[in-house]
Amino acid sequence: MFKFEKLEVWKKSVQLYQEVLESCEAIGPRDQGSLGEQLRRASLSVSANIAEGAGRDGVREARYFFNIGKGSVYEVVSLLYVLRQRGLLQPNEYDALYKQCDEIAMMLSGLMKR
């Protein structure tokens, strides 16, 4: 088992990606290529950077990738906000995804303080 697979924050970020994929299905073809693709990439980047950070030997390097992952969480939140504003995401769905993002961001902040 890889180190990152033991991290609860990594597991939560994979779950976030799965839920973002489901939310992206509601995006129409006009926005699918731009907004949908950007949201999918940003949400996938969270777990990928957590994995990469966990695989680094140095604390400083690990923090660097955890910080990039946290930045991707912020990008996801911004894109979710745009979807909600455009009526492509229901308020309750936005709230649930926002809460997940907030929790992941806090967990990453904790990892960076270690």
Wavefront OBJ file of the C-alpha trace (Angstrom):
o trace
v 0.000 0.000 0.000
v 1.278 3.456 -0.879
v 1.517 6.096 1.875
v -1.084 8.336 0.270
v -3.667 5.544 0.294
v -3.643 5.702 4.097
v -4.445 9.429 4.144
v -8.069 10.261 4.888
v -7.708 13.522 2.944
v -6.703 11.587 -0.175
v -9.741 9.321 0.177
v -12.001 12.351 0.577
v -10.460 14.031 -2.469
v -11.118 10.940 -4.610
v -14.732 11.000 -3.401
v -14.944 14.702 -4.283
v -13.757 13.913 -7.802
v -16.436 11.231 -8.191
v -19.156 13.648 -7.083
v -17.829 16.405 -9.328
v -18.020 13.993 -12.269
v -21.688 13.393 -11.494
v -22.341 17.133 -11.228
v -20.625 17.752 -14.556
v -23.137 15.502 -16.290
v -25.736 18.261 -15.833
v -23.620 20.774 -17.741
v -24.869 21.354 -21.251
v -22.701 20.867 -24.330
v -21.995 24.580 -24.639
v -20.178 24.689 -21.288
v -19.023 21.081 -21.157
v -15.772 21.642 -23.035
v -14.658 24.654 -21.052
v -16.263 24.833 -17.638
v -16.905 21.113 -17.255
v -13.420 20.102 -18.345
v -11.762 22.694 -16.103
v -13.779 21.526 -13.110
v -12.967 17.872 -13.761
v -9.254 18.628 -14.117
v -9.121 20.814 -11.001
v -10.895 18.229 -8.859
v -8.662 15.427 -10.145
v -5.608 17.564 -9.404
v -6.434 17.572 -5.678
v -5.937 13.828 -5.150
v -3.030 13.671 -7.608
v -1.085 16.349 -5.725
v -1.804 14.758 -2.363
v -0.427 11.473 -3.711
v 2.635 13.178 -5.148
v 3.284 15.060 -1.920
v 2.971 11.908 0.162
v 5.513 10.233 -2.100
v 8.177 12.858 -1.505
v 10.923 12.181 1.004
v 11.429 15.749 2.169
v 8.909 17.605 4.296
v 9.401 20.782 2.297
v 8.653 19.013 -0.988
v 5.604 17.288 0.482
v 4.225 20.622 1.717
v 4.742 22.118 -1.715
v 2.464 19.523 -3.338
v -0.096 19.638 -0.523
v -0.236 23.401 -1.079
v -0.815 22.908 -4.806
v -3.607 20.464 -3.930
v -5.142 23.076 -1.645
v -4.975 25.615 -4.479
v -6.841 23.146 -6.678
v -9.537 22.866 -3.997
v -9.955 26.635 -4.150
v -10.192 26.452 -7.935
v -12.932 23.808 -7.627
v -14.897 26.056 -5.252
v -14.641 28.986 -7.653
v -15.832 26.866 -10.576
v -18.681 25.427 -8.514
v -19.743 28.982 -7.690
v -19.859 29.838 -11.398
v -21.946 26.729 -12.088
v -24.368 27.684 -9.347
v -24.624 31.254 -10.631
v -25.432 29.950 -14.110
v -28.137 27.676 -12.753
v -26.199 24.531 -13.680
v -25.832 23.375 -10.089
v -28.595 23.184 -7.507
v -27.976 25.113 -4.261
v -28.091 21.942 -2.113
v -25.592 20.221 -4.427
v -23.335 23.282 -4.298
v -23.532 23.358 -0.497
v -22.597 19.674 -0.191
v -19.614 20.001 -2.544
v -18.550 23.254 -0.876
v -18.563 21.534 2.513
v -16.396 18.709 1.163
v -13.957 21.208 -0.312
v -13.773 23.129 2.945
v -13.025 19.942 4.882
v -10.320 18.879 2.413
v -8.704 22.330 2.511
v -8.588 22.237 6.328
v -7.101 18.741 6.296
v -4.428 19.845 3.828
v -3.609 22.845 6.016
v -3.115 20.404 8.886
v -0.804 18.227 6.785
v 1.281 21.265 5.858
v 1.755 22.192 9.527
v 3.302 18.815 10.397
l 1 2 3 4 5 6 7 8 9 10 11 12 13 14 15 16 17 18 19 20 21 22 23 24 25 26 27 28 29 30 31 32 33 34 35 36 37 38 39 40 41 42 43 44 45 46 47 48 49 50 51 52 53 54 55 56 57 58 59 60 61 62 63 64 65 66 67 68 69 70 71 72 73 74 75 76 77 78 79 80 81 82 83 84 85 86 87 88 89 90 91 92 93 94 95 96 97 98 99 100 101 102 103 104 105 106 107 108 109 110 111 112 113 114
